[in-house]
Amino acid sequence: MSKVVEVTRLSKVYGNVRALNEVSFSIEPNKIYGLLGRNGAGKTTIMHIITAQLFASSGDLKVFGESPYENDRILSQICFIKESQKYPDIFRIVDVLDVAASLYPNWDTAFANSLLNDFNLPAKRKIKKLSRGMLSSVGIIVGLASHAPLTIFDEPYLGLDAVARSLFYDRLLQDYSENPRTVILSTHLIDEVSKLLEHVLVLDKGELIIDEEAETLRGQANTIVGASPKVAEFTNGKKIVHRDEFGALTSVTLLGGLEATERSHAQTLGLEIAPVSLQQLIVQLTTEKFDRKAA
């Protein structure tokens, strides 16, 4: 199968609210995707549709070439770890792992046990007695050890400190290199995960505004700072995604790489050029001040 997920003009409407507006994209096998955007952008909605937990209002969806709805063969290939993952209160951690082993055909028991030690989790402790961070760690273990061909993490790190989050990223990369599969990470910690991502999807107000290889995006946005007339001269005809005025100075963010001749021209005009991180770019693209249609 050439595509893991194919989304075509997908829309979801709740009353007068359009959560998704004719979104189209495809997801390829054996890649790590970032599904990014602000709260309310439509990320969770589209993850729930892909995993057959919501119906789309219109459009078409294929997962592994088929509709996922009431399709056990397809759903058994998907592991979706949600931000608000719920388990029965009577369950212990070991019970969660036992159930997961019965759900996922590629379940790796040895890896799950190794991750239990890595995250220092007491296997016999009841789920209801776990801290927020420990509960997140359980979800991470299930997601990683499932070895599901499509694994989706929705804000998987809530309550985890920096050390535990780093451990998650390390184990994800290590296991991904040994057991390639498609991974979707939906997260607000964009700078932390940016080096993991191979492809970036950004939603804003229910619309897809970026569908691009991460390597292409890196270095494709720059901030130009200098005297307002000089900045205006240099940026004429270029795509500006953000602008700030500081008296006689202007700072703009440009989308698109700069050639050596352009950098030389900027230097001649006395302008400063600084790269923009992926997180900064997405914040600026999704800010209320930015009008994409006018850009």
N, C-alpha and C positions, 0 to 999 in steps of 0.2 A: 504494500500500500504506500503510495507516494506521499500522501498527506495524512497526518494524524488527526487534524481538525480542519474542516472547511466551513467557514461562516460566510454566508452570502446575503447581504441586505437585511440583516437581522434587526428587528425592532421589538421593543417591549414597552407597553404602555400601561400605566396604572392610573385609571381615571383620566385626569387632565395632565398627568405627568408622563413625559416620554423619557424613560430611563435609558433606552437605547434607540438610536436613530439610524436605521439602515447601515449598520456596521458590517464591513466585509474584510476578512483576512483569512490567511491559512497558516497552519502550524506544521512544521516539518518534523520528521523523526529525528531523535537523538540530538536535540538542542536544548539549551537552557534559555527560556524566555522570561523577560520581565514584563508583567502586566501592571502598568503604573498609572497614576492619576490621583487626583484629590478625592476626598470623601464625597460620595454622591456622584462620582463620575460615571458609574455604571460597571465597575470592575466586578463587584460581587454578583450583580445580576447576570453578567455574561458567564461567570464561572458556574453559577447555579443552572444556567441553561445548558452549558456544555455537559454537565454531570447529570442532566435529566431531573433536576430538582425544581425546575420552573419550565413552563412552556413559553416560547416566543409568541408575540402577537402577530408577527409576520416574518417572512424571510425563510432561509433554508439553513439547516445545520447537519453536517455529517461528521461523525467521529469514527475513525478507522473505516471510512467509506460507507457507514450505515447510520441510520437514526439511532440515538442512544436510548430513546424512550421505551421502557419495558423490554429492554434488550439485555438480558443477563450476560450474554457472551461479550458484549461491548463494555458493559459496566464493570465486569470483573477485571478489565484491563485498566481501570481508572482508580486512582487513590486520591481523594480530595480531603485535605486536612484544613478545616475551617478555623477561623479566628475564635469562634465560640463553640468549639467542639464539645459535644455533650456525651457523657457515659453514664450508665446506671450507677446510682450511689453505692450499691452493694458490691460493685466491681472493685477488684484490686488491680494494680498495674498488670500483674501476670495474667489476669482474666482478659484484659483488653488485648494483650498480645496473643493470647490463645484464640480469641475470636478473629483477630486480624489474620492469623495463620490459616484459618478456615475460609477466609474471604478472598485472599489473594493467592493465585496459583504460583506466583514466583516468590512467595514469602521466604526470607532468609533468617532462620532461627538463630544461627550463630552470630550473624550481624546484629540482630536485635539484642541478644544478650551482651554483646560487646558494647553496644550503645548504652545499655542500662548501666554498665560500669563507667563508661565515659561521662555520663551525666549524673552519676552518683545517685541513682534512684533506687529506693527500697522496693523490690518486686512485690512484696506481700502487703504493702500499705494500700489502704482503701483510697479510691479516687477522690471521695468527698473530703479527705483529709490532706489533699495535696495543695501546695501553694500555687499561685498563678503561674509562676515560672516552671514548677515541676509538671504541671498539667500541660504546658506548652512543650516541655521536653518529651512527654509521652506521645504527643501528636507527631513530633519530629521523628521519633523512633519508628512509629507506624509508617509514616510517609517514606522514610529512607529504606526500611527493611522490607517494605511491600514489593520493591523492585517492579512496581506497576509500569507498564509501557508509557502511560500518561500519569504523571504525578503532579498534583497541584497543591501548592502551599499558599494559603491566604493569611497573611500576617502571622507567620508561624512562631514569632519570637517574643510574644507578649509576656512580660514578667521576667525575661531572661536578662542577665547582666551581660556586659561586653564580652567577658571570657566565654560564657556559654554560647553566645551568638557566634563568636569566632569558631568555636568547636563545631557548631552546626554547619557553617560554611565549609570548614575543612573536611568534615566527613562527607558532605554532599559532593564536593569536588572529587575527593578520593574515590568514592563509590561510583560516581558518574563515569570516571575514567575507566573503571574496571567493568562496569555494567551500564553501558550507554542506554539512555532512554530519554523521553521528552519530559522536561520539567518546566512548570510554570510557577514563577515566584511573584506573588502580589504583595508589595511592601511599600512602606513609607520611608524606609531607611535606604534610600536609593544610593547614596554614596558608599554605604557598606557593601552592597551587593553588586555595584556597577561592574566590578572586575569579573564577576561570575557570569554575567549575562552575555549571551551570544546574539540575541535579537531582542528588540525593544518594541512593545506595543503601548501606546499612551492613549488613554481615553480622557475626554473632557466634555462634560455636559452631555454625555451619551453618544458622543461622536469620536471616531478614531482619528487622532491628529498626527500620530507618528506610527509608522510601521516600517522599521528600518533595522538593518544589521547594526549591532552595537559598535563594531569597529568603524563603521562608516560615520556614526554619530560622534564618536570620540574625535575631538579636534575640529569638528564641523561648526562650532560656534565660538565666537570671540567677542570680547568686550573691547570697545574702542572708546578711549577717553581723551578729551582735549578741548581746545577752544571751539565754541559752538559753530562758527562759520566753517572752520576747517573740518570738523566732524561731518557737517552737512555736505561739504564738497566731496569728502571721501566716500560717504555712504550713499550718495546719489545713485539710484537704480538698484541698490542692494536690498536684500530682505531683512528688515529690522523687526526683531521680535520683542524688544524692550528698550525703553528710553527713559533716562532720568536727566533732569536739568538741575545744575548747581550754579546759579548765578550765570557767569559768563562761560561756564564749563558744561559740556554735555557728555553723558555716558550712554552708549548704545550697545546692544547685543545684536550681532549679525549672525544669521543662520547661513551656513555655507563656508567652505574652506577658502583660505586666502592664498593666492599665488605669491611667489617670491617678489614679483614686480609690484604687487599690491602692498605687500609689507614694506617694501622700499619706499613706495609713495607715501605710506602712512608716516614713516620715519621722517621723510622730507617735510611733511606738514606738521611735525612736532607732536604726533599722536602716540599714545601708549596703547599697546595691544596685549591683552591677557586672555588665556584660554578660559573657557566656561565649563564647569563640571556638568556631568549628566544631570545631577539633581538641580543645579542652578538653572539649566536650560529648561527642564520640565516645569519648574516653579514659574519661570518667566513665560513659558508658552501657555500656562493654564491660569495666569493671573487675570483678574477682571479687567485690568488696564489694556490687555493685548487684544486687538481686533484682528483675528486671523484673516478675515475676508479682505481687510484693507492692506494686509502685508504683501 
